[in-house]
Structures are given as C-alpha cells and as structure tokens.
Amino acid sequence: MDREHTHAVITKLIHREVPELTGDLTPADGFETLGIDSMTMIDVIVATERELGVKIADNRLADVATVGDLVDVVLTISNARQGDES
C-alpha cells in the first residue's frame, strides 16, 4: 500500500462521510479545521479500517489530528502487518 493510494482512499471516505466538503484534501488538513467532529471521526476511522483492511488501535487515535496523520497510521499498521507475513 503506498502513500498516494492511501491518501486517495481516505480522502474519498472523508468526502463520503462529510459530503459538504468539496475539493482536494491535503495531508496538512486538520480534522478539526475541516469541521469533523468526534462522532464523524469515528465513522471515518471505521470506514478506513473496512476499506483498507487495517485495525487502528484506540491508543493510536490520539496521534491522528490531520489527514496525513491518518495516512501515516494506516501505512505504519499495513507495513508492520506485511513484515509479519514475510
């Protein structure tokens, strides 16, 4: 899983959960700045887990403030899982 693909999928999921957001999202875009509340954030996390086949531990969620943070967490989990499968 690469960064560009992961960012595109997460952006699509955010737009699905928050249809009033328009345009591209950058890695620096903060969820709070985008107007995404905690309940919607949970929906985004669950959709991300389902779509990308990862499980994000609750203790990792404190590290997620921006779109880029979520991409980083997903990639870290995915890369760790791939390393376990080798």
C-alpha positions in Angstrom: 0.0 0.0 0.0 1.6 3.3 -1.0 1.0 6.8 0.4 -0.7 8.2 -2.7 -3.2 5.4 -2.9 -3.9 5.5 0.9 -4.4 9.3 0.8 -6.8 9.0 -2.1 -8.9 6.3 -0.4 -9.0 8.2 2.9 -10.0 11.4 1.0 -12.8 9.5 -0.7 -14.0 8.2 2.6 -13.9 11.6 4.3 -16.0 13.1 1.4 -18.4 10.2 1.7 -18.9 10.9 5.5 -18.8 14.7 5.1 -20.4 15.4 1.7 -20.4 19.2 2.2 -16.6 19.1 2.0 -15.5 19.8 -1.6 -12.2 19.8 -3.3 -9.0 18.1 -2.6 -7.7 17.4 0.9 -4.1 17.8 1.7 -2.1 15.8 4.3 -1.9 19.0 6.4 -5.7 19.5 6.6 -6.7 19.1 10.2 -9.9 17.2 11.0 -11.0 20.0 13.5 -10.3 22.7 10.9 -12.4 20.7 8.4 -15.3 20.7 10.9 -15.1 17.0 11.5 -16.5 16.2 15.0 -15.5 13.2 17.1 -18.5 11.1 16.0 -17.8 11.7 12.4 -14.2 11.0 13.0 -15.2 7.6 14.4 -17.2 7.0 11.2 -14.1 7.9 9.1 -11.9 5.6 11.1 -14.3 2.6 10.9 -14.7 3.2 7.1 -10.9 3.4 6.7 -10.4 0.2 8.6 -13.0 -1.6 6.5 -11.8 -0.2 3.2 -8.1 -0.7 3.7 -8.2 -3.8 5.9 -6.5 -2.5 8.9 -7.4 -2.2 12.6 -6.4 1.0 14.2 -5.9 0.6 18.0 -7.6 3.2 20.2 -4.3 4.3 21.6 -3.2 5.4 18.0 -6.2 7.7 17.6 -4.7 10.3 19.8 -1.9 10.7 17.2 -4.5 11.5 14.4 -5.2 15.2 14.0 -4.7 15.6 10.2 -5.4 13.7 7.1 -1.7 13.0 6.8 -1.6 11.6 10.4 -4.3 9.1 9.5 -2.4 8.1 6.3 0.7 7.6 8.4 -1.0 5.5 10.9 -2.6 3.3 8.3 0.7 2.9 6.4 2.5 2.0 9.7 0.0 -0.7 10.5 0.0 -2.0 7.0 3.7 -2.1 6.7 4.0 -3.9 10.1 1.5 -6.4 9.0 3.3 -7.1 5.8 6.5 -7.5 7.7 4.8 -10.1 9.9 3.7 -12.0 6.8 7.2 -12.3 5.4 
